[in-house]
Amino acid sequence: MRRIENIRLLRQNQFPEDAGPTAHPVRPVSYEEMNNFYTMTVYEKGAEVVRMYHTLLGGEGFQKA
């Protein structure tokens, strides 16, 4: 149930940010100031990307990568 709640929050919070004027990749090519870099994209979406890699590669493969 926790995983379902995580996805619900991601969709509720992250998707609007991705559709708005402040949208940016998890790892931008460049940035001007560090103080505006840490958004929901970095924390929530970044964590989801890492979680997906772990699922795809498995625990051992993830540790090797």
PATORGU-428742 format. One line per 8 residues: their letters; for each residue x negated, y negated, z of N, C-alpha, C, O. Coordinates in nm, 3 decimals, decimal comma, padded with zeros to 5 digits. Each point is the difference from the previous one (the first is absolute). Layout:
a) X/Y/Z/X/Y/Z/X/Y/Z/X/Y/Z | ...
***
This chain:
mrrienir) -00,082/00,120/00,000/00,082/-00,120/00,000/-00,086/-00,127/00,000/00,038/-00,101/-00,058 | -00,153/00,109/00,122/-00,089/-00,118/00,004/-00,043/-00,040/-00,141/-00,007/-00,119/-00,032 | -00,022/00,217/-00,051/-00,044/-00,027/-00,138/00,110/-00,071/-00,079/-00,028/-00,093/-00,075 | 00,152/00,137/00,093/00,112/-00,065/-00,067/00,012/-00,144/00,045/00,024/-00,089/-00,082 | -00,041/00,064/00,209/00,006/-00,137/00,053/-00,114/-00,084/-00,057/00,021/-00,117/-00,033 | -00,141/00,173/00,021/-00,113/-00,073/-00,059/00,030/-00,042/-00,143/-00,028/-00,114/-00,039 | 00,085/00,204/-00,039/00,032/-00,031/-00,139/00,110/-00,105/-00,007/-00,004/-00,090/-00,084 | 00,102/00,101/00,172/00,108/-00,098/00,002/-00,056/-00,140/00,028/00,038/-00,096/-00,066
llrqnqfp) -00,128/00,086/00,162/-00,061/-00,129/00,032/-00,087/-00,051/-00,114/-00,001/-00,120/-00,030 | -00,072/00,209/-00,034/-00,082/-00,039/-00,115/00,087/-00,059/-00,110/-00,031/-00,105/-00,056 | 00,140/00,172/00,026/00,091/-00,050/-00,105/00,065/-00,131/00,040/00,016/-00,089/-00,083 | 00,020/00,077/00,209/00,068/-00,120/00,048/-00,094/-00,120/00,002/00,040/-00,111/-00,036 | -00,165/00,131/00,077/-00,093/-00,111/00,017/-00,095/-00,021/-00,117/-00,026/-00,114/-00,039 | -00,025/00,222/-00,018/-00,103/-00,011/-00,102/00,056/-00,033/-00,137/-00,057/-00,083/-00,071 | 00,164/00,144/00,033/00,053/-00,021/-00,135/00,034/-00,147/-00,026/-00,032/-00,050/-00,108 | 00,096/-00,021/00,203/00,025/-00,143/-00,026/-00,130/-00,079/-00,017/-00,006/-00,091/-00,083
edagptah) -00,098/00,124/00,160/-00,128/-00,070/-00,015/-00,059/00,028/-00,138/-00,052/-00,091/-00,065 | 00,060/00,215/00,020/-00,053/00,036/-00,132/00,074/-00,071/-00,112/-00,058/-00,025/-00,106 | 00,183/-00,008/00,127/00,079/-00,066/-00,104/-00,011/-00,152/00,007/00,049/-00,069/-00,089 | -00,114/00,016/00,192/-00,006/-00,144/00,020/-00,128/-00,063/-00,051/-00,087/00,067/-00,056 | 00,075/-00,197/00,077/-00,116/-00,075/-00,049/-00,130/00,031/00,073/-00,107/-00,033/-00,050 | 00,114/00,095/00,166/-00,122/00,033/00,075/-00,049/00,142/-00,026/-00,089/00,048/00,070 | 00,146/00,019/-00,168/-00,038/00,139/-00,031/-00,148/00,007/-00,038/-00,051/-00,087/-00,071 | -00,016/00,191/00,118/-00,139/00,022/-00,035/-00,032/00,147/00,021/00,069/00,068/00,075
pvrpvsye) -00,173/-00,016/-00,141/-00,036/00,140/00,019/-00,054/00,024/00,141/-00,038/-00,094/00,070 | 00,037/00,219/-00,030/-00,054/00,035/00,132/-00,145/-00,045/00,010/-00,043/-00,051/00,104 | -00,031/00,069/-00,211/-00,141/-00,044/-00,004/-00,016/-00,098/-00,117/-00,027/00,043/-00,112 | 00,042/-00,172/00,137/-00,010/-00,097/-00,110/-00,141/-00,008/-00,056/-00,098/00,031/00,068 | 00,089/-00,074/-00,192/-00,129/-00,015/-00,067/-00,081/-00,110/00,068/-00,121/00,013/00,018 | 00,188/-00,121/00,020/-00,067/-00,110/00,069/00,100/-00,071/00,090/00,120/00,026/-00,007 | -00,169/-00,113/00,092/00,086/-00,080/00,087/-00,073/-00,128/00,035/-00,123/-00,006/-00,002 | 00,201/-00,096/00,035/-00,059/-00,129/00,034/-00,019/-00,017/00,150/-00,101/-00,055/00,045
emnnfytm) 00,198/00,103/00,033/-00,009/-00,011/00,145/00,038/00,132/00,064/00,094/00,066/-00,044 | -00,165/-00,029/00,147/00,027/00,125/00,070/00,124/-00,011/00,088/00,067/00,101/00,024 | -00,034/-00,219/00,024/00,109/-00,015/00,096/00,138/00,029/-00,058/00,094/00,022/00,077 | -00,078/-00,022/-00,207/00,131/00,032/-00,058/-00,001/00,137/-00,069/00,090/00,031/-00,077 | -00,190/00,048/00,104/-00,017/00,129/-00,067/00,077/00,112/00,069/00,047/00,091/-00,068 | -00,034/-00,095/00,198/00,060/00,111/00,075/00,151/-00,014/00,008/00,053/-00,062/00,091 | 00,014/00,120/-00,188/00,145/-00,003/-00,008/00,053/00,141/00,015/-00,077/00,093/00,026 | 00,208/-00,076/-00,041/00,060/00,133/00,004/-00,061/00,089/-00,108/-00,009/00,122/00,019
tvyekgae) -00,034/-00,180/-00,130/-00,060/00,079/-00,106/-00,122/00,074/00,051/-00,015/00,120/-00,023 | -00,072/-00,190/00,091/-00,124/00,061/00,048/00,028/00,105/00,108/-00,057/00,109/-00,005 | 00,141/-00,140/00,100/00,022/00,092/00,112/00,095/00,114/-00,033/-00,037/00,116/00,014 | 00,157/-00,148/-00,057/00,101/00,104/-00,021/-00,022/00,077/-00,129/-00,002/00,123/-00,001 | -00,013/-00,195/-00,109/-00,017/00,067/-00,129/-00,136/00,069/-00,007/-00,012/00,109/-00,054 | -00,090/-00,173/00,109/-00,132/00,062/00,003/00,001/00,131/00,076/-00,061/00,098/-00,043 | 00,129/-00,096/00,157/00,010/00,123/00,078/00,075/00,108/-00,077/-00,034/00,118/00,008 | 00,135/-00,158/-00,082/00,077/00,097/-00,080/-00,087/00,059/-00,112/00,010/00,119/-00,028
vvrmyhtl) -00,093/-00,200/-00,034/-00,090/00,049/-00,104/-00,098/00,103/00,059/-00,022/00,105/-00,060 | -00,034/-00,135/00,175/-00,092/00,094/00,066/00,073/00,129/00,035/-00,055/00,109/-00,018 | 00,177/-00,120/00,068/00,081/00,117/00,035/00,027/00,086/-00,124/-00,003/00,123/00,007 | 00,029/-00,187/-00,120/00,025/00,074/-00,125/-00,126/00,073/-00,046/00,008/00,115/-00,044 | -00,124/-00,179/00,055/-00,125/00,068/-00,034/-00,020/00,124/00,088/-00,040/00,105/-00,049 | 00,067/-00,119/00,178/-00,014/00,113/00,092/00,092/00,114/-00,040/-00,040/00,116/00,004 | 00,162/-00,149/-00,041/00,096/00,103/-00,042/-00,045/00,068/-00,129/00,008/00,122/-00,011 | -00,056/-00,199/-00,084/-00,043/00,056/-00,129/-00,128/00,082/00,011/-00,011/00,105/-00,064
lggegfqk) -00,084/-00,151/00,143/-00,130/00,067/00,008/-00,007/00,107/00,108/-00,089/00,085/-00,002 | 00,182/-00,090/00,097/-00,008/00,090/00,115/-00,099/-00,055/00,101/-00,081/-00,087/-00,033 | 00,086/00,137/00,154/-00,086/-00,052/00,106/-00,148/00,011/-00,030/-00,075/-00,096/00,019 | 00,032/00,212/-00,067/-00,143/00,020/-00,028/-00,046/-00,084/-00,118/-00,106/-00,063/00,005 | 00,184/00,062/-00,112/-00,036/-00,080/-00,117/-00,002/-00,148/00,032/-00,084/-00,074/-00,052 | 00,176/00,030/00,135/00,006/-00,140/00,041/-00,126/-00,038/00,077/-00,056/-00,108/-00,023 | 00,011/00,194/00,112/-00,121/-00,028/00,077/-00,123/-00,005/-00,089/-00,091/-00,080/00,024 | 00,086/00,163/-00,128/-00,114/00,000/-00,092/-00,001/-00,125/-00,087/-00,106/-00,052/-00,034
a) 00,224/00,004/-00,002/00,011/-00,118/-00,087/-00,034/-00,121/00,080/00,002/-00,112/-00,052
***
